[in-house]
Amino acid sequence: MAQSTPEAGKGPVGTGQEATVPVPTAASGGPVSHAIFRLARLHRMFAGQLLRRIGLHPGQELVMMHLWELGPQRQTDLVRLLNSDAATMTRTVQRLEQAGFVRRRPSPTDKRAALIEPTAASHALRREVEQIWSELEDLVTAGLSPDERTAALLTLERLEQNLAQATADPAGAETEC
């Protein structure tokens, strides 16, 4: 992709960091948003490489983490916990079930619902998933001091809160500019 201006592809002004994807001039009004896009893309790609070693795809480990921690859950509860949509969760659970990491069983309290529960095979993966997440964390935060890690986490949490609030109140997001 050709760079449209001499500054295209550059990171924030004055950082000397080159962006991994050229920044088009059309994105110049949203440098933080473009950086989040690039970071999320790379993070998901690298997480996928690490997770494939143990037979998982990005996002599946998050479902497993909740099941390991909370025990059997209705699929609708997983949708809510992970802020997902029903179709995506259906595909994710089906793939995990085919891989032997979860099973469905009837809910004892609601005859219409099934509970998704982790299998013994998935419990064997837990330590590996935890190690992968630690490895990913170390790679992402390499070179950051403990204070910088804390500041980065606080900033990311604030950005997430801003988006969650805008999602909950779309009309308010337009008026706060």
N, C-alpha and C positions, 0 to 999 in steps of 0.2 A: 504494500500500500504506500503510495507516495505521500510524503508529508506536505501538507498544504501551506504551511508557513514555516519560517525558520525556527519557530518555537514549538511546532507540533512534535509530539513524542517526548517532550521534556516534562520533568516532574515539576513540583511546585517551584515557583520563582526563588532563586537563590539557594536551592538545596543541592544542585549539581547532580541530582539523581535523574537518570533516564527512565521514562515510563516503559513498561514491558510491551505496551500496545501504543501505537501512535495516537496522540490526542488530537482528534479533528477540531478544527476551529469552531464547528457547530457546538462542541462540548465545552467551549471556553467559559460559558456561563455556569458550568457545574463541575469545577475541577475536583471537589471532594467526592461528588457522586461518581465521576468517572474513575477516580482512584479506588472507590469502594467496589465498583464493577470489576476493575482489573484484579484487585486483591481477592474478591470472592471467587472469581474464575480460576485463578491460580491455586487458591486454597482448596477448592473442590477438586481440581485436577490432581493435585498432589495427594490429597486425602484418598482419592480414588485409587491411585497407584499403591498406596500403603494398604488399603482395605482389600484390594483384590488378592493380595497374598493369602488372606484368610477366608476368601470366598464371599466377601460382602461388597456392596456398592455404597457410595456416599448417601447418607440419609438412613440407610438400614441400621447402621450402628446406633443412631439416635433412638430409633424405635426399640432396639434391643436394650439400650441403657435404661429406658423408662420401664420396660418389662422386668428387667433384673431388679430394679429398685422398688417398683410398686407392686410387682406380681401381675397376675392375669388382669387384662383390661378389655373392656369393650372397644371395638374398633372406633366408635364415635368418640370415646374418651381419648384415644390416641390421636385422632384428628385434632381435638381441642388442645391437648397437651403440646403437640408439635406445631400448632398453628398451620395445619396442612389442609388439603381439601380431600373430600371423600374418595374421589377417583384415584388420586395419587396414593392414598393410604391403602386402598383396595389392592392396587398393583404391588405395592411394597410388601404387604402382608402375604399376598399370593406367592411372591418370589421367595420370601423368607420361609414360607410353608413348604414350597417345592424343594428348597435347600435343606429342609429338615431342622430349621432353627426355631420355628414356632409351630404350634398346633392350635386348632380351634376345638373348643368344647362348649356344650350348651351351658348357658348361664343358669345357675340354680334359682335365681330370683326373677328372671324374665325369659319366658319361653321363646320370645321372638329374637332374642339376642344371643350371640356367641361370645365367648371370652377367648381372647388371644393370649396364649401363655408360652413362655420360653421352654424349650426342650433341654434335655441334658446336654445335647450337642452344642446348644448355644451357650450354656453355662461354661462349657469348656473354652469358649471363645472370649469370655469376659476379660481375662487377664491380658490376652493379646490385644483386644480393643483398647484397654486402658493404656497399654504400652504404646500403641500406635498414636493415641491422642497425646501422650506425653512427648513422643518423638515429634509430632506435628507442632506442638506448642514450642518445643525447643527450637525447631527450625524457623518458625514464624517470628519468634522473639529474640533470635540470635543477635548478640551485640547490644541488646538493651539492658540498661541497669535495672535493678529491682524497682526503683522509683519510676523509670520510664515505662516499665511493664504495667505498673499500677495506673499511671496516667493514661496509657493507651487503653487499658480496660475500662477506665472511667469514661473516657471519650467515646469508645464504642458503645457502651451502655447508654450514654446520653443520646447518641445518634439513633439507637434502637428505640428509646423512649419517644423521641421526636416522631419517628415513623409510625410507631404504634398509636400515638396520640392522633396523628394525622389520619390514620386508617379508621380510628374510632370516630373521628369528627372531621370528615372530609371538607365540610363547609368552613370550619375553623382554620384549616390549613391554607385555604385560599386567601383568607382575610389577614393573616398574620405576616404577610410579606413586607 
